């Protein structure tokens, strides 16, 4: 019997001929990633028990992205401590303020993640890196083990094959497709699985759109999500001289999948995640008219260049509604530069948006937190009560186009009305 993409990646990382779903392995990651909330926390725990040295510092990427602009005294001290420790340990790549970006995006923007790699991170959004045919796995507090040993311990997951076909209608973005898929599959089927995506709809998606898709699957409990590498992946590799694999890792024709799922997105309309969780999904037509106080285009899921383009296409020639705050935050400095070159920032400024750069920001309530009774529509990751501020606020999740349309009207709106 053949092997899936995930099984092949894990077998290589474990120096094995093959691995079997359900068994436990020690694997050596090709890259490890942490941000300013995880790195100091786990490093200080290590030092508290006498573990002072990082085993594979050259493979480690650290970014300051969650609270880069905080003036909290404790946060300032932690950032200084982090900078010093990174220098002492010889960490391979550090994205500080000025060249920063959200950790889940920045490694892709710089071509650091390649097809067939095993990437271990401390943060949950790691499966997003499957957008280029890699296997990204979040290790939580187990990241301490990876820091100290250079290896990771995990159970080999089963793989579900997901075929996505059809052509999306104008105004229906990758986020809408992703939201529809997680609402249909649900956590009971996806928990600790790898979802392997292919199909004609996937072939039409950019790397950024695939990043959104893989990222969204985190919210139904997946261990990983991988888009089968293809011509789009090859084009990504050609952008970086150090990211040119001779072959892609693909599943064997006789690989065993736990199940196979099929989606046709040809008739799909824009989708909304309603409170209190991302998989509580409805079409925009069922929610249109809901008044909002804030709109946010950004985060690791909604701040890529494709998202910024979609928001600008709706906002061009319009103003943000009176009484509504629109915040736009490119996920990385690379996306910010590209948006500048394309004139997107002028569109956001003319519309009346507030713009920052390279931070999670409102996604976890660290910029413009919501007050009691306020409602936000956002491209961010989750909508748990209290996620963006007051536990008595309300969060809807949607695509960048839907968020932009809602910011203009002051209520949840169908972006297709702006794109006719």
Long-range contacts (C-beta under 8 A, 24 or more apart in sequence): 1-254, 1-255, 1-256, 2-251, 2-252, 2-253, 2-254, 2-255, 2-256, 3-251, 3-252, 3-255, 4-159, 4-194, 4-196, 4-251, 4-252, 4-255, 4-256, 4-257, 5-133, 5-135, 5-159, 5-194, 5-196, 5-226, 5-228, 5-249, 5-250, 5-251, 6-135, 6-156, 6-157, 6-159, 6-194, 6-196, 6-224, 6-226, 7-156, 7-159, 7-255, 8-116, 8-249, 8-251, 9-116, 9-117, 9-118, 9-134, 9-135, 9-249, 10-118, 10-135, 10-154, 10-156, 12-116, 12-118, 13-118, 19-156, 20-156, 21-156, 21-157, 21-158, 21-159, 21-258, 22-155, 22-156, 22-158, 23-155, 23-156, 24-153, 24-154, 24-155, 24-156, 25-153, 25-154, 25-155, 25-156, 26-151, 26-152, 26-153, 27-118, 27-151, 27-152, 27-154, 28-118, 28-150, 28-151, 28-152, 29-59, 29-118, 29-119, 29-120, 29-146, 29-151, 29-152, 30-59, 30-114, 30-117, 30-118, 30-119, 31-59, 31-61, 31-107, 31-112, 31-113, 31-117, 31-118, 31-119, 31-120, 32-56, 32-59, 32-60, 32-61, 32-119, 32-120, 32-121, 32-143, 32-146, 32-147, 33-60, 33-61, 33-62, 33-63, 33-103, 33-104, 33-107, 33-119, 33-120, 33-121, 33-122, 33-123, 33-126, 34-60, 34-61, 34-62, 34-103, 34-121, 34-122, 34-123, 34-143, 35-62, 35-63, 35-64, 35-65, 35-66, 35-102, 35-103, 35-122, 35-123, 36-62, 36-63, 36-64, 36-65, 36-66, 36-67, 36-68, 36-78, 36-79, 36-82, 37-66, 37-67, 37-123, 38-122, 38-123, 38-143, 39-82, 39-85, 39-86, 39-122, 40-78, 40-81, 40-82, 40-85, 42-122, 42-141, 42-143, 42-144, 42-147, 43-82, 43-85, 43-147, 45-144, 46-144, 46-147, 46-148, 51-148, 53-89, 53-148, 54-89, 54-91, 54-147, 54-148, 55-147, 55-148, 55-149, 55-150, 55-151, 56-150, 57-89, 57-90, 57-91, 57-92, 58-90, 58-92, 59-92, 59-150, 60-91, 60-92, 60-93, 60-147, 61-91, 61-92, 61-93, 61-94, 61-95, 61-103, 61-106, 61-107, 61-112, 62-86, 62-91, 62-93, 62-94, 62-95, 62-103, 63-94, 63-95, 63-100, 63-101, 63-102, 63-103, 63-106, 64-95, 64-96, 64-97, 64-100, 65-95, 65-100, 65-101, 65-102, 65-103, 65-106, 65-358, 65-359, 65-360, 66-359, 66-360, 66-364, 66-366, 67-359, 67-366, 68-97, 68-100, 68-358, 68-359, 69-356, 69-359, 69-367, 70-366, 98-333, 99-333, 100-332, 100-333, 100-357, 100-358, 100-359, 101-331, 101-332, 101-333, 101-334, 101-335, 101-358, 102-299, 102-300, 102-303, 102-331, 102-332, 102-358, 102-359, 102-360, 103-300, 104-128, 104-129, 104-215, 104-300, 105-211, 105-300, 105-303, 105-304, 105-331, 105-332, 105-335, 106-331, 106-332, 106-334, 108-132, 108-207, 108-211, 109-332, 109-334, 109-335, 110-240, 110-334, 111-236, 111-237, 111-239, 111-240, 111-242, 111-243, 112-243, 114-237, 114-243, 114-245, 115-229, 115-233, 115-237, 115-245, 115-248, 115-249, 116-245, 116-248, 116-249, 120-146, 120-152, 124-218, 125-215, 125-218, 125-300, 125-301, 125-381, 126-218, 126-224, 127-214, 127-215, 127-217, 127-218, 127-222, 127-223, 127-224, 127-225, 128-211, 128-212, 128-214, 128-215, 128-218, 128-225, 128-300, 128-301, 129-211, 129-214, 130-210, 130-214, 130-224, 130-225, 130-226, 130-227, 131-207, 131-208, 131-210, 131-211, 131-213, 131-214, 131-227, 132-207, 132-210, 132-227, 132-229, 132-233, 132-236, 132-237, 133-226, 133-227, 133-228, 133-229, 133-233, 133-248, 133-249, 134-226, 135-194, 135-224, 135-226, 136-214, 136-224, 137-223, 137-224, 138-218, 154-223, 155-192, 157-192, 157-193, 157-194, 157-223, 157-224, 158-192, 158-193, 158-194, 158-257, 158-258, 159-193, 159-194, 159-195, 159-196, 159-251, 159-255, 159-257, 159-258, 160-189, 160-190, 160-193, 160-194, 160-195, 160-196, 160-257, 160-258, 160-259, 160-260, 160-261, 161-196, 161-198, 161-251, 161-257, 161-259, 161-260, 161-261, 162-195, 162-196, 162-197, 162-198, 162-199, 162-260, 162-261, 162-262, 162-263, 163-197, 163-198, 163-199, 163-260, 163-261, 163-262, 163-263, 164-197, 164-198, 164-199, 164-200, 164-201, 164-202, 164-262, 164-263, 164-265, 165-199, 165-200, 165-201, 165-262, 165-263, 165-264, 165-265, 165-266, 166-200, 166-201, 166-263, 166-264, 166-265, 166-266, 166-267, 166-268, 167-200, 167-201, 167-204, 167-265, 167-266, 168-201, 168-204, 168-265, 168-266, 168-268, 169-266, 169-267, 169-268, 169-269, 169-416, 170-416, 170-419, 171-270, 171-401, 171-414, 171-415, 171-416, 171-419, 172-265, 172-268, 172-269, 172-270, 172-399, 173-209, 173-212, 173-270, 173-306, 173-307, 173-310, 173-399, 173-400, 173-401, 174-205, 174-208, 174-209, 174-210, 174-212, 174-213, 174-306, 174-399, 175-212, 175-216, 175-271, 175-301, 175-302, 175-307, 175-379, 175-398, 175-399, 175-400, 176-268, 176-269, 176-270, 176-271, 176-398, 176-399, 176-402, 177-201, 177-213, 177-263, 177-265, 177-268, 178-212, 178-213, 178-215, 178-216, 178-217, 179-216, 179-271, 179-272, 179-273, 179-278, 179-281, 179-397, 179-398, 180-263, 180-265, 180-268, 180-271, 180-281, 181-213, 181-216, 181-217, 181-263, 182-216, 182-217, 182-219, 182-220, 182-278, 182-279, 182-281, 183-271, 183-273, 183-279, 183-280, 183-281, 184-263, 184-281, 185-220, 185-261, 186-220, 186-279, 187-220, 187-221, 187-279, 189-220, 189-259, 190-217, 190-220, 190-221, 190-222, 191-220, 191-221, 191-222, 192-221, 192-222, 192-223, 193-222, 193-223, 193-258, 194-222, 194-223, 194-224, 194-225, 194-226, 195-222, 195-224, 195-225, 195-226, 196-225, 196-226, 196-228, 196-251, 196-257, 197-225, 197-226, 197-227, 197-228, 198-227, 198-228, 199-263, 201-263, 201-265, 202-227, 202-228, 202-230, 203-230, 203-231, 203-232, 205-232, 206-232, 206-306, 207-232, 207-233, 207-236, 208-304, 208-305, 208-306, 208-307, 209-306, 211-304, 212-301, 212-302, 212-304, 212-306, 212-307, 215-300, 215-301, 215-381, 216-278, 216-301, 218-381, 219-277, 219-278, 219-279, 219-381, 219-382, 220-278, 220-279, 269-414, 269-416, 270-398, 270-399, 270-401, 270-402, 270-414, 270-415, 270-416, 271-398, 271-399, 272-396, 272-397, 272-398, 272-402, 272-412, 273-383, 273-396, 273-397, 273-398, 274-383, 274-396, 275-383, 275-385, 275-394, 275-395, 275-396, 276-383, 276-384, 276-385, 277-382, 277-383, 277-384, 278-381, 278-382, 278-383, 278-397, 284-398, 284-402, 284-412, 284-413, 284-414, 285-414, 287-396, 287-412, 288-411, 288-412, 288-413, 288-414, 289-411, 289-412, 290-375, 290-396, 290-411, 290-412, 291-375, 291-410, 291-411, 292-324, 292-375, 292-376, 292-377, 292-396, 292-406, 292-407, 292-410, 292-411, 292-412, 293-323, 293-324, 293-325, 293-370, 293-374, 293-375, 293-376, 294-324, 294-325, 294-326, 294-327, 294-362, 294-368, 294-370, 294-374, 294-375, 294-376, 294-377, 294-378, 295-320, 295-324, 295-325, 295-326, 295-327, 295-376, 295-377, 295-378, 295-403, 295-404, 295-406, 295-407, 296-326, 296-327, 296-328, 296-329, 296-361, 296-362, 296-363, 296-368, 296-376, 296-377, 296-378, 296-379, 296-380, 296-388, 296-403, 297-326, 297-327, 297-328, 297-329, 297-353, 297-379, 297-400, 297-403, 297-404, 298-327, 298-328, 298-329, 298-330, 298-331, 298-356, 298-361, 298-362, 298-363, 298-379, 298-380, 299-329, 299-331, 299-360, 299-361, 299-362, 299-363, 299-378, 299-379, 299-380, 299-381, 300-331, 300-360, 300-363, 300-381, 301-379, 301-380, 301-381, 302-378, 302-379, 302-380, 302-399, 302-400, 302-403, 303-329, 303-330, 303-331, 303-332, 303-335, 303-379, 304-331, 304-335, 305-330, 305-335, 305-338, 305-339, 307-379, 307-399, 307-400, 308-335, 308-339, 308-344, 308-400, 309-342, 309-344, 310-399, 310-400, 310-401, 310-404, 311-348, 311-400, 311-401, 311-403, 311-404, 312-339, 312-344, 312-347, 312-348, 312-404, 313-401, 313-418, 313-419, 314-401, 314-404, 314-405, 314-408, 314-415, 314-418, 314-419, 315-347, 315-348, 315-351, 315-353, 315-404, 315-407, 315-408, 316-347, 318-351, 318-408, 318-418, 319-351, 319-352, 319-408, 320-351, 320-352, 320-353, 320-407, 320-408, 321-407, 321-408, 321-409, 321-410, 322-410, 323-410, 324-407, 324-410, 325-354, 325-368, 326-351, 326-352, 326-353, 326-354, 326-404, 326-407, 327-353, 327-354, 327-355, 327-356, 327-361, 327-362, 327-367, 327-368, 328-353, 328-354, 328-355, 328-356, 329-355, 329-356, 329-357, 329-358, 329-359, 329-361, 329-362, 329-367, 330-357, 330-358, 331-358, 332-358, 333-357, 333-358, 351-407, 351-408, 353-407, 362-388, 363-387, 363-388, 364-388, 365-389, 370-395, 377-402, 377-403, 377-406, 377-407, 377-412, 378-403, 379-403
